[in-house]
Amino acid sequence: MHIPVLKKEILEILNPQPKENFIDCTLGGGGHTFAILEKIGIRGKLLAIDRDEEAIFKIKQEKRKFGNNLILACDNFANLKEIVEKNNFPKADGILLDLGLSSEQLQEGKRGFSFQKDEKLDMRFNPKVQKISAQEIINEWPEQEIEKILKEYGEERFSLKIARNIAKHTRPVKSTLQLVEIIKASTPGWYHHQKIHFATKTFQALRMAVNDELNNLKKVLPQALDVLNKKGRLAVISFHSLEDRIIKNFLRENYHNKKILLINKKPIMAGASEVKTNPRSRSAKLRGAIKTYE
């Protein structure tokens, strides 16, 4: 079951009111979407975006409960302004970006996001339009490029050894468990008994590279400000230090340029009770801002 991260805190930052218009750039399992819809009521509107066709399809089954005030768009949020124009959506009173994977994508996606299941190594959010898969990177890219991905995106301390052993592997790596075995053989025994699984950083790095996640984040943030109303609110949840750095720098620059007010100067993080019930929330960081110009 999908459990939305920091739901209470998101509602506090976005403060959705009846008749207002919102954009959820990362629909996922719909947890945040439905929470906002309840607040804005039948006279509000919500545009929900996701690259994953399966996520859109699942929420379509629920759409009849909300009528025409829920608009779904299967697209990359990096195209935010284009999506807004295509759907004739008005200026938004609030925008949400939750950069984490939904539970459904991890558990049911069957695209190799999880290192705990034996699945095809793919990791594309939308295989119909994305060309490069994790399998292609692992089997066809040079060792140096793989090492760079693992080091920069995964901050993996054993990136060189893992990349070297991937490059040395004689058979094509086609499944998630094949890759897990290579990672295990490339890392010391003590590394296999840490709180975080030894394959976590490699899988995260590959997913970020396959889906060009950092560049898409850099593209969407200025667009989000453009499509917000004056006094509109932006909330962003990140799960990776590189993501949080991009968000922090963007907000800092626009704060100094007097384009936004910061709702919270330090990131909001999940409390102990939420982490206990939803362990993935432990690395979530929430930042919010209010637009100050027309």
C-alpha positions as CSV (number, residue, x, y, z in Angstrom):
1,M,0.0,0.0,0.0
2,H,1.3,3.5,-0.9
3,I,1.9,5.7,2.1
4,P,2.5,9.4,1.2
5,V,5.5,10.9,2.9
6,L,5.1,14.0,5.1
7,K,1.4,14.3,4.2
8,K,0.5,16.4,7.3
9,E,3.4,18.7,6.7
10,I,2.7,19.1,3.0
11,L,-0.9,20.2,3.8
12,E,0.4,22.7,6.3
13,I,2.9,24.2,3.8
14,L,0.5,24.2,0.7
15,N,-2.5,25.2,2.9
16,P,-5.1,24.2,0.2
17,Q,-8.5,25.9,0.4
18,P,-11.9,25.3,-1.2
19,K,-12.0,26.5,-4.9
20,E,-8.2,26.8,-5.3
21,N,-6.2,25.2,-8.1
22,F,-3.2,22.9,-7.5
23,I,-0.6,21.0,-9.5
24,D,0.9,17.7,-8.3
25,C,3.9,17.2,-10.5
26,T,4.5,13.7,-9.1
27,L,1.3,11.8,-8.9
28,G,2.7,8.4,-8.0
29,G,0.3,6.5,-5.8
30,G,-2.0,9.5,-5.4
31,G,-1.6,9.9,-1.6
32,H,-0.8,13.6,-1.7
33,T,-3.2,14.2,-4.7
34,F,-6.2,12.8,-2.9
35,A,-5.4,14.7,0.3
36,I,-5.2,18.0,-1.6
37,L,-8.4,17.2,-3.5
38,E,-10.3,16.7,-0.2
39,K,-9.3,20.2,0.8
40,I,-10.0,22.1,-2.4
41,G,-13.4,20.4,-2.9
42,I,-15.5,20.0,-6.0
43,R,-15.0,23.6,-7.1
44,G,-11.2,23.4,-7.0
45,K,-9.0,21.9,-9.7
46,L,-6.0,19.7,-9.5
47,L,-3.6,18.8,-12.4
48,A,-1.7,15.6,-11.6
49,I,1.3,14.7,-13.7
50,D,3.4,11.5,-13.9
51,R,5.7,10.0,-16.5
52,D,4.6,6.5,-15.5
53,E,1.6,5.3,-17.6
54,E,0.7,2.7,-14.9
55,A,0.5,5.4,-12.2
56,I,-1.9,7.4,-14.4
57,F,-4.0,4.3,-15.3
58,K,-4.4,3.3,-11.6
59,I,-5.6,6.8,-10.6
60,K,-8.0,6.9,-13.5
61,Q,-9.9,4.2,-11.8
62,E,-10.4,6.6,-8.9
63,K,-11.1,9.7,-11.0
64,R,-14.8,9.2,-11.1
65,K,-14.9,10.1,-7.4
66,F,-13.6,13.6,-8.2
67,G,-15.3,14.4,-11.5
68,N,-13.8,17.0,-13.8
69,N,-11.8,18.7,-11.0
70,L,-9.0,16.1,-11.3
71,I,-7.0,16.4,-14.6
72,L,-4.4,13.7,-15.4
73,A,-1.4,14.1,-17.6
74,C,1.1,11.4,-18.5
75,D,4.2,13.5,-19.2
76,N,7.6,14.6,-17.8
77,F,7.2,17.4,-15.3
78,A,10.2,19.1,-17.0
79,N,7.6,20.1,-19.6
80,L,5.4,21.8,-16.9
81,K,4.5,25.0,-18.8
82,E,3.6,23.1,-21.9
83,I,1.5,20.6,-19.9
84,V,-0.4,23.5,-18.2
85,E,-1.0,25.2,-21.6
86,K,-2.1,22.0,-23.3
87,N,-4.7,21.4,-20.5
88,N,-5.8,25.0,-20.4
89,F,-5.1,25.0,-16.6
90,P,-5.3,28.3,-14.8
91,K,-2.5,29.8,-12.6
92,A,-1.9,27.5,-9.6
93,D,-2.3,28.4,-5.9
94,G,0.1,25.6,-5.0
95,I,2.5,23.1,-6.6
96,L,3.9,19.9,-5.2
97,L,7.0,18.0,-6.2
98,D,7.6,14.7,-4.4
99,L,10.8,13.3,-5.9
100,G,10.5,9.8,-4.4
101,L,9.3,6.6,-5.9
102,S,5.8,5.4,-4.9
103,S,5.4,2.0,-3.1
104,E,3.6,0.7,-6.2
105,Q,6.6,1.5,-8.5
106,L,9.0,-0.3,-6.1
107,Q,6.8,-3.3,-5.4
108,E,4.6,-3.8,-8.5
109,G,6.3,-1.9,-11.3
110,K,8.3,-4.9,-12.6
111,R,10.9,-2.6,-14.1
112,G,13.8,-3.3,-11.8
113,F,13.6,-0.4,-9.4
114,S,13.9,-2.7,-6.4
115,F,17.0,-4.8,-5.6
116,Q,14.8,-7.1,-3.5
117,K,13.0,-8.8,-6.4
118,D,14.3,-10.6,-9.5
119,E,13.1,-8.4,-12.3
120,K,14.2,-7.2,-15.7
121,L,16.8,-4.4,-15.3
122,D,15.1,-1.5,-16.9
123,M,14.4,1.5,-14.5
124,R,12.6,3.7,-17.1
125,F,9.6,5.5,-15.8
126,N,8.1,5.4,-19.3
127,P,9.7,2.7,-21.5
128,K,7.6,3.8,-24.5
129,V,9.3,7.1,-24.9
130,Q,12.6,6.7,-23.1
131,K,15.4,5.0,-25.0
132,I,18.2,4.4,-22.5
133,S,17.5,1.7,-19.9
134,A,19.7,0.5,-16.9
135,Q,20.5,-2.6,-18.8
136,E,22.0,-0.6,-21.6
137,I,24.1,1.4,-19.2
138,I,25.4,-1.6,-17.4
139,N,26.2,-3.7,-20.5
140,E,27.2,-1.1,-23.1
141,W,28.7,2.0,-21.4
142,P,32.4,2.2,-20.6
143,E,33.6,1.5,-17.1
144,Q,34.6,5.1,-16.5
145,E,31.1,6.3,-17.2
146,I,29.5,3.7,-14.9
147,E,31.9,4.6,-12.2
148,K,31.1,8.3,-12.6
149,I,27.3,7.6,-12.3
150,L,27.8,5.5,-9.1
151,K,30.1,8.1,-7.5
152,E,28.2,11.3,-8.4
153,Y,24.6,10.2,-8.2
154,G,24.8,7.4,-5.7
155,E,27.7,8.8,-3.6
156,E,28.9,5.1,-3.5
157,R,32.2,4.7,-1.8
158,F,33.0,1.5,-3.7
159,S,32.0,2.9,-7.1
160,L,35.3,2.1,-8.8
161,K,35.3,-1.6,-7.7
162,I,31.7,-2.1,-8.6
163,A,32.1,-0.4,-12.0
164,R,35.2,-2.5,-12.7
165,N,33.5,-5.8,-11.9
166,I,30.5,-4.8,-14.0
167,A,32.8,-4.1,-16.9
168,K,34.6,-7.5,-16.4
169,H,31.4,-9.5,-16.3
170,T,31.3,-11.8,-19.3
171,R,27.6,-12.5,-19.5
172,P,25.1,-9.7,-20.2
173,V,23.5,-8.4,-17.0
174,K,19.8,-8.6,-17.6
175,S,18.2,-8.9,-14.1
176,T,18.2,-7.0,-10.9
177,L,19.5,-10.0,-8.9
178,Q,22.4,-10.4,-11.3
179,L,23.5,-6.8,-10.6
180,V,23.0,-7.3,-6.8
181,E,25.4,-10.3,-6.9
182,I,28.0,-8.2,-8.7
183,I,27.7,-5.4,-6.1
184,K,27.9,-7.9,-3.3
185,A,31.1,-9.4,-4.8
186,S,32.6,-5.9,-5.2
187,T,32.1,-4.7,-1.6
188,P,33.6,-5.9,1.8
189,G,31.6,-8.1,4.1
190,W,31.0,-5.4,6.8
191,Y,29.3,-3.3,4.1
192,H,26.6,-6.0,3.7
193,H,25.4,-5.6,7.3
194,Q,24.8,-1.8,7.4
195,K,21.4,-0.2,8.1
196,I,21.1,0.7,4.4
197,H,21.3,-2.3,1.9
198,F,24.6,-2.5,0.1
199,A,22.8,-2.2,-3.3
200,T,20.8,0.9,-2.5
201,K,23.2,3.5,-3.7
202,T,24.0,1.7,-7.0
203,F,20.3,1.2,-7.8
204,Q,19.5,4.8,-6.9
205,A,22.3,6.1,-9.1
206,L,21.2,4.1,-12.1
207,R,17.6,5.2,-11.7
208,M,18.6,8.8,-11.6
209,A,20.8,8.5,-14.6
210,V,18.3,6.5,-16.7
211,N,15.5,9.1,-16.0
212,D,17.8,12.2,-16.1
213,E,16.3,13.2,-12.8
214,L,18.6,16.0,-11.7
215,N,18.4,17.8,-15.0
216,N,14.6,17.5,-15.0
217,L,14.5,19.0,-11.5
218,K,16.6,21.9,-12.7
219,K,14.2,22.5,-15.6
220,V,10.9,22.3,-13.6
221,L,11.7,24.6,-10.7
222,P,11.8,27.9,-12.6
223,Q,8.7,26.8,-14.5
224,A,6.9,26.1,-11.3
225,L,7.4,29.7,-10.1
226,D,6.1,31.0,-13.5
227,V,2.8,29.1,-13.3
228,L,2.1,29.9,-9.7
229,N,-0.2,32.8,-8.7
230,K,1.3,35.6,-6.6
231,K,1.2,34.2,-3.0
232,G,1.1,30.7,-4.5
233,R,3.0,28.1,-2.6
234,L,5.7,25.6,-3.7
235,A,6.5,22.5,-1.8
236,V,9.3,20.1,-2.8
237,I,10.3,16.8,-1.1
238,S,13.7,15.4,-2.0
239,F,15.3,12.1,-1.0
240,H,18.9,12.7,-2.2
241,S,21.5,15.2,-1.1
242,L,22.1,16.3,-4.8
243,E,18.4,17.0,-5.2
244,D,18.2,18.9,-2.0
245,R,21.2,21.0,-3.0
246,I,19.6,22.0,-6.3
247,I,16.4,22.9,-4.5
248,K,18.1,24.8,-1.7
249,N,20.3,26.8,-4.2
250,F,17.3,27.6,-6.4
251,L,15.2,28.8,-3.4
252,R,18.1,30.8,-1.9
253,E,18.8,32.6,-5.3
254,N,15.1,33.5,-5.7
255,Y,14.8,34.6,-2.1
256,H,17.7,37.0,-2.5
257,N,16.1,38.3,-5.7
258,K,12.9,38.9,-3.7
259,K,10.8,36.5,-5.8
260,I,9.9,34.2,-2.9
261,L,9.6,34.0,0.8
262,L,10.9,30.9,2.5
263,I,8.3,29.0,4.5
264,N,11.0,27.0,6.3
265,K,14.7,27.9,6.2
266,K,15.8,24.4,7.3
267,P,14.3,21.3,5.7
268,I,11.4,19.6,7.4
269,M,12.0,15.9,8.1
270,A,9.9,13.0,9.1
271,G,9.4,12.4,12.8
272,A,10.3,9.1,14.6
273,S,6.8,7.7,14.4
274,E,6.5,8.3,10.6
275,V,9.9,6.7,10.0
276,K,8.8,3.7,12.0
277,T,5.7,3.1,10.0
278,N,7.2,4.2,6.6
279,P,11.0,3.6,6.7
280,R,11.5,5.3,3.2
281,S,10.5,8.6,4.8
282,R,13.8,8.7,6.8
283,S,15.7,10.5,4.0
284,A,12.9,12.9,3.0
285,K,13.5,16.6,3.2
286,L,10.7,19.1,2.6
287,R,11.3,22.7,1.6
288,G,8.6,25.3,0.9
289,A,8.3,28.8,-0.5
290,I,5.7,31.5,-1.3
291,K,5.9,33.4,-4.6
292,T,5.9,37.2,-4.1
293,Y,5.5,38.6,-7.6
294,E,2.8,38.6,-10.3
